[in-house]
């Protein structure tokens, strides 16, 4: 049994993401993070954010619970002046640490610390190989230049970097060029066409999703699609039986998310508050929260309206997106249908 299967079975929180802040120095048009109390721009740490002492206590609780992979994100995580202190303490607890950042605020001090602390990986958002397009998405002139410069400097230090590029209407013609740029920089690269709504319920960001025909086109590109052929399985009835006996996803089984205010959710994309770490310790929330326990009882067979769908074998349904966009954790998922139809039609026409 591999480690992921073991942690799923034993309900060990193998991977946890902590968003340390909602604040950000950029104004990305597609951002899904809810801003509170005018937090969008740089400013002093809001009183409601977890402080260093609280975070260190939470890290100790996560280590005790068996967490191995710790992701630190935001907002822009570099706006936390204590970020290096947080990473340093996490490494003393033997976490494999990943950092998600837009890359603009990195300096020599932070890059040297990342190297010395042996981060597992730094994920950097880059939206185009063209500075004008990238800066148009971030809303901040000069952001592309800073991000690319800092990616290059991290790679020169031997730090593992993955460029993350959400594909949207504004940069649909750029993702191939981003791949080439990542190759030149010696960085990994990942693309995602699923632009999500904001976690405060605002759906305006969904307008940036690419059209169905464009999605079908990019899914035929091995750079985007990982080289998979997307072939329809021969024994679909067996596949459906297997899927419908399975859990919805890993959310609440071996992963979870912690907000800047200490709220624990089954996943970063599943905003069901299962308890706050200022009121309960992590072990109690993970093992006793009614919301967390309820998530673990759900199975694909409980999902309604999908069992007879022609595109089921191409479906990678996210319950969090179904809950956010369509209001029903166990119901129809607009995002999953959008993706599955593009994958299925691509295969049916011989793509």
C-alpha positions, 0 to 999 in steps of 0.5 A, a space after each residue: 500500500 502506498 503512502 497516499 492510500 495508507 493515509 486515506 484509509 487511516 485518515 491521516 492529514 498527509 498534506 495541509 495547506 495554510 493560507 497565512 494572509 488574504 493580503 496581496 500586492 497584486 490585483 489579479 483579475 481572476 483572484 478567488 481569495 476573499 479580501 476582508 477589511 480592505 486587505 487587497 493591498 500591502 498593509 500591516 498585519 490585520 488583527 484577525 490573522 493567526 500570529 506567529 505563536 498561534 501558527 507555531 502551536 498549530 504546526 506542532 499539532 499538525 506534526 503530532 497528527 502525522 502531517 508530512 507536506 505543508 503548503 504555505 500560501 495566501 494572498 501573497 505569502 511574502 507579505 508575512 514578515 515572519 514567513 521565514 520564521 514560520 518555515 524555519 520552525 516547520 522544518 525543525 518539525 520535519 515538514 516538507 514545505 512548499 510555498 505558493 507566491 507571485 514571486 514579486 516580493 522575493 529578495 536575496 534574503 528570502 531566496 537564500 533562506 529558501 535554499 538553506 531551509 531546503 524547501 520542497 518546491 516554490 510554486 510561482 504564478 506566471 500568466 504569460 511569456 509576454 510582460 504586457 499580457 501578464 501585467 494586464 492580468 495582475 493589474 501591476 506594471 512591472 510585475 512580470 519582470 520581477 517574477 521572472 527575475 526571481 524565478 531565475 535567481 531561485 533556479 540559480 540557487 538550485 531551488 525547485 520551482 514550478 510555474 503555475 499558469 491558469 489558462 483564461 481568455 486573456 492568455 489562451 495564446 500564451 500557455 505554450 510560450 509559458 511552457 517554453 519559458 519555463 523550460 529555458 528557466 529550468 522550472 517545472 510548469 503546470 496549467 489549469 483551465 478551471 478559473 474558480 469563483 471567489 470564495 465569498 460567492 462572487 462569480 464574476 471571475 467565471 467570465 474569464 474561463 475559456 470557451 468550450 471549443 478552446 478548451 477542447 483544443 488545448 486538451 489535445 496539446 500534450 504540453 497541456 494534457 500531460 501526453 495522455 490520450 484520454 481514451 474511453 475505457 472499454 469496460 465502462 460499467 466496471 468503471 462506473 461501479 468502481 467510481 460510485 463506491 469511492 469517496 468524493 475526493 481526498 478532502 477531509 480524508 488525508 488533506 485539509 485547509 487552514 484559513 488565515 483566521 484559523 478556520 479548518 476546511 476539508 479542502 481549500 476549494 471546499 469552504 465548509 468551516 469544520 471548526 476554528 483552531 482558536 477554539 479547538 485543537 487540530 486533533 479534535 477538529 480532525 477526528 470529531 467535527 460533525 462537518 468533517 465526519 459528514 464529508 467522510 461518509 459521502 460516496 460517489 453513489 450519493 451524487 445525484 444526476 450523474 450516474 447515467 451521464 454519457 461523459 461520466 468516464 471523463 469526469 473529474 468532479 470536484 465536490 468543492 466546485 459543485 458546492 461553490 458554483 452550483 450550491 450542492 455538494 452532491 449535485 450537478 457540477 458545471 465545472 466538471 461537466 464543462 471539462 468532461 464534455 471537452 475531454 469526451 468530444 476530443 476523444 470522440 472526434 479522434 483527438 
